[in-house]
Amino acid sequence: MTGRLTAVVLGAALVLAGIGLSLPALATPAENLKVLPKGMDKKDVKPIMKKWAKALGVDCDHCHHDDGMAIDTKKKEAARAMLEMVMAVNEKYMKKLDAELTCMTCHQGDVKPKK
């Protein structure tokens, strides 16, 4: 009976281990989010950041500090202010027109929008 109990316990452990191996990786929350929803996963933030970088024709290091993505910089603060402005304009005006303002609307691939 001891051998059979050992086999059952070992079998159950292997099944549970197999289930554990098939679970998706745990989410990695992005740090220092102040305008984007807190708790967003890094993998969900990255495509948004890439879209913004493309709209301004820049790379990550334009706003982010070399010592860490979560460190605040003046350019990151400016980006947050711009995002809040875009969100407010979209909510107050563009929603009524069934349209959307984005970074690309004004920047069109340049750091400074054309006049």
C-alpha positions as CSV (number, residue, x, y, z in Angstrom):
1,M,0.0,0.0,0.0
2,T,2.9,2.4,0.7
3,G,4.2,2.0,-2.8
4,R,0.8,2.7,-4.3
5,L,0.3,5.8,-2.1
6,T,3.7,7.0,-3.2
7,A,2.8,6.5,-6.8
8,V,-0.5,8.4,-6.4
9,V,1.2,11.3,-4.6
10,L,4.0,11.4,-7.2
11,G,1.5,11.3,-10.1
12,A,-0.6,14.1,-8.5
13,A,2.6,16.2,-8.1
14,L,3.5,15.7,-11.7
15,V,0.0,16.7,-12.8
16,L,0.1,19.8,-10.7
17,A,3.6,20.7,-11.9
18,G,2.4,20.3,-15.5
19,I,-0.5,22.6,-14.8
20,G,1.9,25.1,-13.2
21,L,4.1,25.1,-16.3
22,S,1.2,25.9,-18.6
23,L,0.0,29.0,-16.7
24,P,0.8,32.3,-18.3
25,A,3.5,34.5,-16.9
26,L,2.5,36.9,-14.2
27,A,1.9,40.5,-15.2
28,T,4.7,43.0,-14.7
29,P,3.1,46.3,-13.8
30,A,4.7,49.4,-15.3
31,E,6.2,51.8,-12.7
32,N,5.5,55.5,-12.1
33,L,2.4,55.8,-14.3
34,K,0.7,59.1,-13.6
35,V,-1.6,59.7,-16.5
36,L,-2.0,56.2,-17.9
37,P,-4.0,53.9,-15.6
38,K,-1.9,52.6,-12.7
39,G,-1.3,48.9,-12.7
40,M,-1.0,48.6,-16.5
41,D,1.3,45.8,-17.6
42,K,4.6,46.8,-19.1
43,K,3.7,44.8,-22.2
44,D,0.6,47.0,-22.7
45,V,2.4,50.3,-22.1
46,K,5.2,49.6,-24.5
47,P,3.1,49.8,-27.8
48,I,1.5,53.0,-26.6
49,M,5.0,54.5,-26.0
50,K,6.2,53.3,-29.3
51,K,3.2,55.0,-31.0
52,W,4.0,58.3,-29.2
53,A,7.7,58.1,-30.1
54,K,6.8,57.6,-33.7
55,A,4.4,60.6,-33.7
56,L,7.3,62.7,-32.4
57,G,10.0,61.1,-34.5
58,V,12.1,60.2,-31.4
59,D,13.4,57.2,-29.5
60,C,12.7,56.1,-25.9
61,D,15.7,58.1,-24.6
62,H,14.1,61.4,-25.7
63,C,11.9,61.3,-22.6
64,H,13.3,58.5,-20.5
65,H,16.4,58.6,-18.3
66,D,19.3,56.2,-19.1
67,D,19.3,54.9,-15.5
68,G,15.7,53.8,-15.6
69,M,12.4,54.2,-17.5
70,A,10.5,55.1,-14.3
71,I,12.7,58.1,-13.4
72,D,10.9,61.4,-14.1
73,T,12.4,63.9,-16.5
74,K,11.3,67.3,-17.8
75,K,10.4,65.9,-21.1
76,K,8.3,63.1,-19.5
77,E,6.5,65.7,-17.5
78,A,5.8,67.7,-20.7
79,A,4.5,64.5,-22.4
80,R,2.2,63.9,-19.5
81,A,0.8,67.4,-19.7
82,M,0.3,67.0,-23.5
83,L,-1.4,63.7,-23.0
84,E,-3.8,65.3,-20.4
85,M,-4.5,68.1,-22.9
86,V,-5.2,65.6,-25.7
87,M,-7.5,63.5,-23.5
88,A,-9.4,66.7,-22.4
89,V,-9.8,67.9,-26.0
90,N,-11.0,64.5,-27.1
91,E,-13.5,64.2,-24.3
92,K,-14.9,67.8,-24.6
93,Y,-14.8,68.4,-28.3
94,M,-13.8,65.5,-30.5
95,K,-16.2,62.9,-29.0
96,K,-19.1,65.1,-30.3
97,L,-17.6,65.0,-33.8
98,D,-16.9,61.2,-33.6
99,A,-13.2,62.1,-34.2
100,E,-10.0,61.7,-32.2
101,L,-7.0,64.0,-31.7
102,T,-3.7,62.1,-31.3
103,C,0.0,63.1,-30.9
104,M,0.4,62.5,-34.7
105,T,-2.4,65.0,-35.5
106,C,-0.1,67.9,-34.7
107,H,3.4,66.5,-34.4
108,Q,3.4,64.5,-37.7
109,G,6.7,62.9,-36.9
110,D,8.5,66.0,-35.5
111,V,9.3,66.9,-32.0
112,K,7.9,70.4,-32.5
113,P,4.6,70.7,-34.3
114,K,4.7,72.8,-37.5
115,K,3.1,76.2,-37.2
